[in-house]
């Protein structure tokens, strides 16, 4: 959260602290956010191919496609993904 504006900032755990901010890891349950990579059908470009390859390699190396028991997906996202929401909160309205 920034001291200047009071707005929260979502960042990865390795995010460098900035003066006036507080870092608080989110845990129990761990929220998952679906991320998409979209490109035009039939588009062949070395940059797009490299990005797709890098995303697939990072996903495999980090087990991004493996759901753990402590993971949580909002009900609406789980329905789109065809997956159970997991433990803990089940929809945005329960979050607070």
Secondary structure, DSSP 8 states (H G I E B T S, - for coil): -BTTT-------TT----TTB------SSEE---------TT---HHHHHHHHHHHHHHHHTTTT---TTEE--HHHHHHHTS---SS--SGGGG-
